Amino acid sequence: MKFLWSERSLINLKIAFDAIRANQVRSILTALGIIFGVAAVITMLAIGKGAKEEILSQIELVGVNNIEIRPVIEQEEGEVGEETRIAAEKKFSKGLDLKDVHSIQTIIPQVSGISPEIIIETFVINQGKQRSAKLIGVTPSFFDISNIHIRKGQYFSALQLENAEAVCIIGNGVQKKFFTGDDPIGKELKVGNQWLTVIGVTEEKSISQKAIDNLGIRDYNMDIYAPIQTVLIRYKNRALLLAGEKQRRGSSDDEEEESSSTFNYHQIDRMVVQVDKSEFLNASAEVISRMLKRKHNNVVDFEITIPQQLLEQQQKTKDIFNIVLSAIAGISLLVGGIGIMNIMLASVLERTREIGTRLAIGAKKNDIISQFLFEALLISLSGGVIGIVLGVAASYLISEFTDIKTLVSPFAIFISFGVASATGLIFGLSPARRAAMQNPVESLRYE
């Protein structure tokens, strides 16, 4: 049915507006379902978009298609009551070391990059300032795999890596703390008992506390990076300490051996393996697990995780939450639409004589349909506007007072406004057609 925006349409719109203004309380109560439904739609979309952005930012932090391997220092296996036999049969493991890194890189064809890390808790001193910090021994592949870029300076050169030179790249937070207003490139920084020359500064990475807790990552902005050979030669090489510890344990009694059960014998503290495609993640992780177990004399002193899959599982959980919100929003809009239809049918019955009078003095059926459709639309659109305001406010309050990130997009507002309009049209059409089908003579006689 075609309606032209003409003078007759303006008259019908004015009549609809006057009818709503004459029954303000009833119109507001009728619009409540639309208000809450639209607010729920905007809030749901804001939570969904915020969750998606958060997941994407966390994936960017851990890198794409990565497998993370961490050492496990203590291993106790067997049934209760078998402690004596287990101690006698306890097997020796060399722990995670650079030989494992080389084996994984050369044997598994799907591996596109690998980044071993040695993490040392130490302190930093510069110009009278001191604070605790982490010194990270890395290879050049670390920066690519971890999506860390140099803002100023340069990466480690091949010569610096080969000669284990006393150089470092500092995080953006370290520069702000120790070189406020100064250019740190070329200057020395005392890290632990060694002086390291700063050759680069990383870009700032925005890391939320949730990402740190969920993914077990560090605050990269406060890290100091040095070539892995520099750390092994100038600071600590646990592979050499392991040999001495093994000799000491061989000449010690059982009580002394038990007291040293928490000795960290792993040469490296973290290893990130990047594979070519995501479909190879599980298979590669399984192969790596078997390879490491065999090289470690069947001692499982490591744990393998796939951060991307953990994040995808979180996303699925949040998607379920969004589906529940969508159902609630849909129910609210359905109830609101039914309320509009109910009130409009009651309004048609109350205004039977008015309808008959308009038809008698020359109004067409299209005019009656336009009048009641405009009335339903005005109620639903006003409810939609109020719902949009409430939805935006609710999204802001959720983000402000909880740890749930929300992002309100123009698309969400457009969808909500469109849903409100469609609800008014769909549920207002039947009462409008019923009003237009009235017999003018019978309507004028209606008491």
Residue, then its C-alpha position, 0 to 999 in steps of 0.5 A: m500500500k503506497f502512502l505519499w508524503s503530502e498535506r493529507s499525510l501531515i494532517n494524519l501525522k498531526i492527528a496521531f501526535d495529538a492522540i498520543r499527547a492526550n494519552q501521555v501516561r498510556s503511551i509511555l507505558t506502551a513504549l516501555g517494552i520497546i525502551f527496554g528491548v532497544a536498550a538491551v540490543i545496544t548493550m548486547l552489541a556493545i558487550g559483544k564488540g568490546a569482547k571481540e576487540e579485547i580478544l583480538s588485542q590479546i591475540e595480538l599480544v601473544g601472537v598468531n599460531n603460537i605454541e607456548i612451552r614453559p618448564v615445570i620445576e617440581q615433578e612428583e608422580g606415582e601412587v601413595g606409599e610408593e615414595t621409596r621406589i619412586a625415589a630409587e627410580k627417579k629419572f634425570s632430565k636435562g630440562l628445557d635448553l637451547k638444544d631443544v630449540h634447535s631440534i624443534q626448529t630443524i625437525i618439525p617442518q610446520v615451524s616458521g619461527i621459535s623464540p627461547e627466553i631466559i628470564i632473570e629477576t634483577f634490578v636496574i640502576n641509573q642516575g641514582k634511581q633503582r627499581s626491580a626489573k626483568l632481564i630477558g635473554v632473547t633471540p632476534s625472532f622474539f620481536d617478530i613472534s611477540n609483535i614488538h617493534i622498535r620505536k627508536g634505535q635498532y635491533f641486535s646485530a649478528l656481530q652483537l649476538e655472536n660476541a655476546e656484547a653487553v647491549c640491550i633494548i629497553g621497554n618504553g616504560v623503562q625509558k620513561k622511568f630512567f631516561t625522562g626527557d633524555d635520549p637513551i640510545g648509546k647510554e649505559l644502564k646497570v642491570g644487575n651487576q653488569w653495565l649494558t649499552v642501550i641500542g633500542v627502545t620498543e614501542e609502547k604496548s597497551i596491556s590490560q591487567k586481565a590480559i596479564d592474568n589470563l595469558g600469564i604474559r609480562d608487562y613488556n613495557m618494563d622489560i629489558y632485552a639482551p641477546i640470549q648469549t649475553v645473558l648465558i655468558r655474563y649472567k647465568n647459565r643453568a645448564l652449567l649450574l645443573a652439572g655442578e648440582k648433579q655432582r653435588r647431589g651424587s655425593s649428598d645424602d637422601e635428606e640433602e637431595e630432598s631439600s634441593s627438589t625445587f632446584n631450577y635446572h632448566q636453561i630457558d624459562r619460556m619457549v614460543v613456537q610459531v607454526d605456519k597455519s592454525e590447523f597445524l597447532n594441535a598436531s605440532a603441539e603433540v609432536i613437540s610434546r613427544m619429542l621433548k618427553r623423549k629428549h628429557n628421558n620420559v620426564v614431563d618437566f614442561e607444560i605446553t599451552i596454545p594461547q589462541q585456543l584459550l582465547e577462542q574458548q573465552q570468545k565462545t563463552k562470551d558468545i553464549f552470554n551474548i545469545v542470552l542477551s539477544a534472547i532477552a532483547g527479542i522477548s522485550l521487543l516482542v512484548g513491546g510490540i504486543g503492547i502496542m498492538n493491544i493499546m492500538l486495538a483498544s484505541v480503535l474501539e474507543r475512537t469508533r465514533e471519531i473514525g466514523t465521523r472522519l470517514a463520513i466527511g470525506a476521509k479515505k481508508n488510507d487516511i485512517i490507516s496512515q493515522f493509526l500507523f503514524e501513532a504506532l510509529l511515534i510510540s515505537l520511535s520515541g521508545g527507541v530514542i529513549g532506549i538508545v539513550l539508556g543503552v548507551a548509558a548502560s554500556y558506559l556504566i558496565s564498562e566503568f564499574t566492571d571489568i567488562k569492556t564495551l564499545v557502542s558503534p553507530f551500527a548498533i544504534f542504527i540497528s536498534f532504531g531500525v528494529a524500533s521502527a519495524t516493530g511499530l510498523i508490524f504491530g501497528l498495521s493490523p489495528a490500522r487496517r481494522a480501523a479503516m474497515q469500519n462502516p461509517v454509518e455503524s461507527l456513527r451509531y456506536e455508543 
